[in-house]
Each structure stands twice: as C-alpha cells, then as structure tokens.
C-alpha cells in the first residue's frame, strides 16, 4: 500500500503462549486510512493510551497494534 509504513516485532517469552507481537504503523501520506482490528488486536496511541476497539483511522501519527497473532495484525494492515 503506498504510504503505509509498519514495523512488526515479536517478543518471545519462555512460554510460547505468552508471545506477543507489536506493530508500529502509520500512513506517511496522512490519507487517514480506515483499518479494522480483529478481536485479538488491541491498539494504543504513541503515548501508550488505549484506543477504541473495532475500526480506527490510521494517519501520520504512529499507533501500536498488539496481539498474540502476527497474522491478525498483518490482516488488519493489509485488508484496507
């Protein structure tokens, strides 16, 4: 997607069920894309404050997406 930037990081714990995936995502073109977060994905603003679940606007300000599933995060970012 033109303008969409994201870094996806995985935190591995000793227990594989506790592994977390964190993505930092933003739209370099600031076109305010609407993304839909699945039930397993939570979002936070750049200060760490929780954002409402469901649909959200992704603009020039980075947001953090957190899940136990990398696939859920990738789906939210690619299913525009």
C-alpha positions as CSV (number, residue, x, y, z in Angstrom):
1,X,0.0,0.0,0.0
2,X,1.5,3.3,-1.0
3,X,2.3,5.4,2.1
4,X,1.7,2.7,4.7
5,X,4.7,2.0,6.9
6,X,4.9,-0.5,9.7
7,X,7.4,-2.4,11.8
8,X,6.3,-5.7,13.3
9,X,8.2,-7.1,16.2
10,X,7.8,-10.3,18.1
11,X,8.5,-10.7,21.8
12,X,9.2,-14.3,22.6
13,X,8.7,-15.5,26.2
14,X,9.7,-18.8,27.7
15,X,6.1,-19.9,27.3
16,X,5.1,-19.7,23.6
17,X,1.5,-19.0,24.5
18,X,2.7,-15.7,26.1
19,X,4.5,-14.5,23.0
20,X,3.4,-11.0,21.9
21,X,3.5,-9.3,18.5
22,X,3.7,-5.5,18.4
23,X,3.4,-3.4,15.3
24,X,4.1,0.3,15.0
25,X,2.1,1.6,12.0
26,X,1.4,4.9,10.3
27,X,0.5,6.4,7.0
28,X,3.3,8.6,5.5
29,X,0.8,10.2,3.1
30,X,-1.6,11.0,6.0
31,X,-4.6,9.8,4.0
32,X,-6.4,8.7,7.1
33,X,-6.9,5.0,6.1
34,X,-9.6,3.1,8.0
35,X,-8.4,-0.2,9.4
36,X,-10.5,-2.9,11.1
37,X,-8.9,-4.5,14.1
38,X,-9.8,-8.1,14.8
39,X,-10.9,-9.1,18.3
40,X,-7.4,-10.3,19.2
41,X,-5.7,-7.0,18.3
42,X,-5.6,-4.0,20.7
43,X,-4.4,-0.6,19.8
44,X,-2.6,2.2,21.6
45,X,-1.6,5.8,20.7
46,X,2.0,6.8,20.7
47,X,1.8,7.6,24.4
48,X,0.5,4.2,25.3
49,X,-3.1,5.1,25.9
50,X,-5.6,2.5,24.7
51,X,-7.7,3.3,21.6
52,X,-11.2,2.1,21.0
53,X,-11.6,-1.4,19.5
54,X,-13.0,-2.1,16.1
55,X,-12.4,0.4,13.2
56,X,-9.8,3.1,13.5
57,X,-8.2,5.8,11.4
58,X,-4.6,5.3,10.6
59,X,-2.9,8.6,9.8
60,X,0.5,10.2,10.1
61,X,0.8,9.7,13.9
62,X,2.1,6.2,14.7
63,X,-0.1,3.7,16.6
64,X,0.8,0.5,18.3
65,X,-1.0,-2.7,17.5
66,X,-0.6,-5.6,19.9
67,X,-1.7,-9.2,19.6
68,X,-0.6,-12.8,20.2
69,X,-1.1,-13.4,16.5
70,X,1.1,-11.9,13.8
71,X,-1.5,-12.9,11.2
72,X,-4.2,-10.8,12.9
73,X,-2.0,-7.7,12.8
74,X,-1.0,-8.3,9.2
75,X,-4.6,-8.8,8.2
76,X,-5.7,-5.5,9.8
77,X,-2.9,-3.7,8.0
78,X,-3.5,-5.3,4.6
79,X,-7.3,-5.6,4.5
80,X,-7.9,-1.9,3.6
